[in-house]
């Protein structure tokens, strides 16, 4: 079994939390996202939990982007060599959420590395709610990211949905919450392209299983890393709860989140996402029966 791994993911799906769980085995080095490479192994879960309960999750748009150029631009073989050279005491090296599927598969040398690859997914409705809040946090804390999201809308979304402004003439790009919702729906659509493209080549992990079932979490960490984990130890992370709190409102069921959306938000969701776009979520046993199409 390979001693190198990569867990791909699109956006908020308990990736930082999972990184700390995986790193709880002292033989495993984990880099997360575009954070500095040592942020997990030299970090503190409890200290981050306190920091990330603040009203705005500034961490994901500041420290979480500090190493972005290094992570994204470094050739894959060189990146994993860097892990092993800079952190030689670990037996297994890898990352979580440093890449999305198409980014990883576009990297030269992927096949040569024999990476143990898994992909983390989340119920699309919960993902949209959490990602929308993340867009709002970014807009509040880092105004320059407002331009990033507006360009994402004008340069990418509008390229795929050129009639949107005609079909939704009442849409206000200045409404950050609504813009975040639209871009979150669009991100789900783009993610679905990846899931279909690499169907059969990747193993999907359901976030909801990992954060609620200690046996599944233990087995998953072992499959990812090839190292042994203690169920009681990983269960502690489940009891600790999440690190990020992207949705500040009281926890709701997935169906209630959808039912509480305005009609405009439901219309945008159905405009961007067809039943076919959501097929892999159904194949992974997510309940989508309450959606109106």
C-alpha positions as CSV (number, residue, x, y, z in Angstrom):
1,X,0.0,0.0,0.0
2,X,1.2,3.5,-0.8
3,X,2.5,5.7,2.0
4,X,1.4,8.8,0.1
5,X,-2.2,10.0,0.1
6,X,-4.5,12.8,-1.1
7,X,-8.0,13.5,-0.1
8,X,-9.6,15.8,-2.6
9,X,-12.6,18.0,-1.7
10,X,-14.6,21.0,-2.9
11,X,-15.1,23.6,-0.2
12,X,-16.5,23.2,3.3
13,X,-16.8,19.5,4.2
14,X,-15.1,19.2,7.6
15,X,-11.7,19.0,5.8
16,X,-9.8,20.8,8.5
17,X,-11.4,18.6,11.2
18,X,-10.5,15.5,9.2
19,X,-6.9,16.7,8.8
20,X,-6.5,16.8,12.6
21,X,-8.1,13.4,13.0
22,X,-5.7,11.9,10.5
23,X,-2.7,13.7,12.1
24,X,-3.7,12.2,15.5
25,X,-1.5,9.3,14.5
26,X,2.1,10.5,15.1
27,X,3.3,8.6,12.1
28,X,1.2,10.6,9.6
29,X,2.0,14.0,8.2
30,X,-1.0,16.0,6.9
31,X,-1.0,19.2,5.0
32,X,-4.4,20.9,4.7
33,X,-5.7,23.2,1.9
34,X,-3.6,26.2,1.1
35,X,-2.5,26.6,4.7
36,X,1.2,26.6,5.7
37,X,2.4,23.0,5.3
38,X,3.0,22.5,9.0
39,X,-0.3,24.1,10.2
40,X,-1.9,20.8,11.2
41,X,1.0,18.7,12.6
42,X,2.4,21.7,14.5
43,X,-1.1,23.1,15.3
44,X,-3.6,22.6,18.0
45,X,-7.1,21.4,17.4
46,X,-8.5,23.0,20.6
47,X,-6.8,26.4,20.0
48,X,-8.2,26.4,16.4
49,X,-11.7,25.5,17.7
50,X,-11.7,28.5,20.0
51,X,-10.4,30.8,17.2
52,X,-12.9,29.5,14.6
53,X,-16.0,30.2,16.8
54,X,-15.6,33.9,16.1
55,X,-18.5,35.5,14.3
56,X,-16.5,35.7,11.0
57,X,-14.3,32.8,9.9
58,X,-11.4,35.0,8.9
59,X,-9.0,32.0,9.1
60,X,-10.1,30.4,5.8
61,X,-9.6,33.7,3.9
62,X,-6.3,34.7,5.5
63,X,-4.1,32.1,7.0
64,X,-5.9,29.5,4.9
65,X,-4.6,31.1,1.7
66,X,-1.0,31.9,2.8
67,X,0.6,28.9,1.0
68,X,-1.8,28.9,-2.0
69,X,0.8,29.6,-4.7
70,X,3.2,27.1,-3.3
71,X,0.7,24.3,-3.0
72,X,-1.0,24.9,-6.4
73,X,2.0,25.7,-8.5
74,X,4.6,23.2,-7.2
75,X,4.8,20.1,-9.4
76,X,3.2,17.2,-7.6
77,X,6.3,15.0,-7.3
78,X,8.2,18.0,-5.9
79,X,5.4,18.8,-3.5
80,X,5.4,15.3,-2.0
81,X,9.2,15.3,-1.9
82,X,9.0,18.5,0.0
83,X,6.7,16.8,2.5
84,X,9.1,14.0,3.1
85,X,12.2,16.2,3.1
86,X,10.8,18.9,5.5
87,X,9.0,16.4,7.7
88,X,11.2,13.3,7.7
89,X,10.1,11.8,11.0
90,X,6.7,10.7,9.5
91,X,6.1,7.4,7.8
92,X,3.1,8.5,5.7
93,X,2.7,11.9,4.0
94,X,-0.3,13.5,2.3
95,X,-2.8,16.3,2.1
96,X,-6.5,17.0,2.5
97,X,-8.4,19.6,0.5
98,X,-5.2,20.9,-1.2
99,X,-6.7,20.0,-4.6
100,X,-10.1,19.4,-6.2
101,X,-10.4,16.3,-8.4
102,X,-9.7,18.0,-11.8
103,X,-6.7,19.9,-10.3
104,X,-5.1,16.7,-9.0
105,X,-5.7,14.8,-12.2
106,X,-4.2,17.6,-14.3
107,X,-0.9,17.3,-12.4
108,X,2.0,15.7,-14.2
109,X,3.4,12.7,-12.5
110,X,0.2,11.7,-10.8
111,X,0.4,8.1,-11.9
112,X,4.1,7.8,-11.0
113,X,3.4,8.7,-7.3
114,X,0.9,5.9,-6.7
115,X,-1.2,8.1,-4.4
116,X,-3.9,6.7,-2.3
117,X,-6.7,9.0,-3.5
118,X,-10.1,9.6,-1.8
119,X,-12.7,12.3,-2.5
120,X,-14.8,13.9,0.3
121,X,-18.4,14.8,-0.5
122,X,-21.3,16.3,1.5
123,X,-25.0,16.6,1.0
124,X,-25.4,19.3,-1.6
125,X,-28.0,21.3,0.3
126,X,-25.8,21.5,3.5
127,X,-22.8,22.3,1.3
128,X,-24.6,25.2,-0.3
129,X,-25.7,26.6,3.0
130,X,-22.2,26.4,4.4
131,X,-20.4,27.7,1.3
132,X,-22.8,30.6,1.1
133,X,-21.9,31.7,4.6
134,X,-18.2,31.3,3.7
135,X,-18.7,33.7,0.8
136,X,-20.4,36.2,3.1
137,X,-17.5,35.9,5.6
138,X,-15.0,36.4,2.9
139,X,-16.8,39.5,1.7
140,X,-17.0,40.9,5.3
141,X,-13.5,40.2,6.3
142,X,-11.5,40.4,3.1
143,X,-13.1,43.0,0.7
144,X,-10.7,42.1,-2.1
145,X,-12.4,38.7,-2.3
146,X,-15.6,40.5,-3.3
147,X,-13.9,41.1,-6.6
148,X,-12.9,37.5,-6.8
149,X,-16.5,36.3,-6.4
150,X,-17.8,38.9,-8.8
151,X,-15.3,37.8,-11.4
152,X,-16.3,34.2,-10.7
153,X,-19.8,35.2,-11.6
154,X,-19.1,37.3,-14.6
155,X,-16.2,35.4,-16.2
156,X,-17.2,31.8,-15.4
157,X,-20.8,31.5,-14.4
158,X,-22.1,33.8,-17.1
159,X,-20.1,31.9,-19.7
160,X,-22.0,28.8,-18.9
161,X,-25.4,30.5,-18.3
162,X,-25.4,33.4,-20.7
163,X,-29.2,33.9,-20.5
164,X,-29.2,34.2,-16.7
165,X,-29.6,38.0,-16.6
166,X,-32.6,37.7,-18.9
167,X,-34.1,34.8,-17.1
168,X,-33.5,36.4,-13.7
169,X,-33.8,40.1,-14.4
170,X,-34.5,40.7,-10.7
171,X,-31.2,39.2,-9.5
172,X,-29.0,41.7,-7.6
173,X,-25.3,41.0,-7.7
174,X,-24.9,43.4,-4.8
175,X,-26.8,41.0,-2.6
176,X,-23.9,39.0,-1.1
177,X,-26.1,36.3,0.4
178,X,-27.9,35.7,-2.9
179,X,-24.6,35.9,-4.9
180,X,-23.1,33.4,-2.5
181,X,-26.1,31.1,-2.9
182,X,-25.8,31.2,-6.7
183,X,-22.0,30.6,-6.7
184,X,-22.5,27.7,-4.2
185,X,-25.0,26.1,-6.5
186,X,-22.7,26.6,-9.4
187,X,-19.8,25.1,-7.5
188,X,-22.0,22.0,-6.9
189,X,-22.5,21.8,-10.7
190,X,-18.8,22.0,-11.4
191,X,-18.1,19.4,-8.7
192,X,-20.6,17.1,-10.3
193,X,-18.7,17.3,-13.6
194,X,-15.6,16.1,-11.8
195,X,-17.5,13.3,-10.0
196,X,-18.9,12.1,-13.3
197,X,-15.6,12.4,-15.1
198,X,-13.7,10.3,-12.6
199,X,-16.5,8.0,-11.7
200,X,-15.1,4.5,-11.0
201,X,-11.6,5.9,-10.5
202,X,-12.1,7.5,-7.1
203,X,-13.5,6.4,-3.8
204,X,-16.0,8.9,-2.3
205,X,-16.2,9.5,1.4
206,X,-19.4,10.9,2.9
207,X,-18.6,13.7,5.4
208,X,-21.8,12.9,7.4
209,X,-20.5,9.4,8.1
210,X,-17.1,10.5,9.2
211,X,-18.4,13.1,11.7
212,X,-20.9,10.8,13.3
213,X,-19.6,7.2,13.3
214,X,-16.3,6.4,15.1
215,X,-15.9,3.0,13.5
216,X,-16.3,4.4,10.0
217,X,-13.9,7.3,10.9
218,X,-11.3,4.8,12.2
219,X,-11.5,2.5,9.2
220,X,-11.4,5.5,6.8
221,X,-8.3,7.0,8.4
222,X,-6.6,3.6,8.1
223,X,-7.6,3.1,4.5
224,X,-6.3,6.6,3.6
225,X,-3.0,6.4,5.4
226,X,-2.2,2.7,5.9
227,X,-1.6,3.3,9.6
228,X,-3.6,2.0,12.5
229,X,-5.9,4.2,14.6
230,X,-7.6,3.7,17.9
231,X,-11.4,4.0,17.7
232,X,-11.7,5.7,21.2
233,X,-9.1,8.3,20.1
234,X,-10.8,9.2,16.9
235,X,-14.2,9.2,18.7
236,X,-12.9,12.1,20.8
237,X,-12.8,14.3,17.7
238,X,-16.5,13.5,17.0
239,X,-17.4,14.5,20.5
240,X,-15.3,17.7,20.2
241,X,-17.5,18.8,17.3
242,X,-16.7,20.8,14.2
243,X,-13.9,23.3,13.9
244,X,-15.5,25.8,11.5
245,X,-19.0,27.2,12.0
246,X,-19.9,28.4,8.5
247,X,-23.6,28.4,9.3
248,X,-24.2,30.4,12.4
249,X,-27.9,29.7,12.7
250,X,-29.4,26.8,14.8
251,X,-28.7,23.4,13.2
252,X,-31.5,22.4,10.9
253,X,-32.3,19.3,9.0
254,X,-31.3,19.3,5.3
255,X,-35.0,19.3,4.3
256,X,-35.7,22.3,6.5
257,X,-32.8,24.2,5.1
258,X,-34.2,23.8,1.6
259,X,-37.8,24.5,2.6
260,X,-36.7,27.7,4.3
261,X,-35.1,29.1,1.2
262,X,-36.9,31.9,-0.6
263,X,-38.6,31.0,-3.9
264,X,-35.9,32.9,-5.7
265,X,-33.2,30.8,-4.1
266,X,-35.1,27.6,-5.0
267,X,-35.5,28.8,-8.6
268,X,-31.8,29.6,-8.9
269,X,-31.0,26.1,-7.5
270,X,-33.3,24.4,-10.0
271,X,-32.1,26.6,-12.9
272,X,-28.5,25.7,-12.3
273,X,-28.8,22.1,-11.2
274,X,-30.8,19.4,-13.1
275,X,-31.6,16.0,-11.6
276,X,-28.8,14.6,-13.7
277,X,-26.4,17.0,-12.0
278,X,-27.2,15.5,-8.7
279,X,-27.1,11.8,-9.7
280,X,-23.9,10.9,-8.0
281,X,-25.2,12.2,-4.7
282,X,-28.2,9.9,-5.1
283,X,-25.8,7.0,-5.9
284,X,-24.0,7.8,-2.6
285,X,-27.3,7.4,-0.8
286,X,-28.1,11.1,-0.1
287,X,-31.8,11.8,0.3
288,X,-32.9,14.3,-2.4
289,X,-36.5,13.2,-2.4
290,X,-37.7,16.5,-1.0
291,X,-36.3,18.7,-3.8
292,X,-38.8,20.2,-6.2
293,X,-37.9,20.0,-9.9
